[in-house]
Amino acid sequence: MAQLASTVYVVDPETRQTVTLEPGTNPPARLAALVTNPAAWVDGKLPTAAKKAQASDGDQGNDQGAGSGTDSGSDAEAEGDKLAAVKKAAANRPARGRKSAADEGDGS
């Protein structure tokens, strides 16, 4: 097992609580898999559990867009158009409680 070189805080996936892993300890494989920074380990190398977890995280990111391409793309475009319309409408309205320059007078 790999040994930690520094204190690391991870969230236990089973209990959803923050766990403090102290330097010099050999954490259980399920927690070691959560520590993906090589600098946290004594030898500077990720343990096999962490390597597997990091590899599976990369694979999941690639699969997200693998659905029916045209459907998800048009949904994303529709959401983008809605967001742009909301931003444009908000930009054209004055903030609450503010008056326009015409309401203020000429300033003299």
Buried (B, 14 or more C-beta within 10 A) or exposed (E): EBEBBBEBEBEEEEEEEEBEBEEEBEBEBEBBBBBEEEEBBEEEEBBEBBEEBEEEEEEEEEEEEEEEEEEEEEEEEEEEEEEEEEEEEEEEEEEEEEEEEEEEEEEE
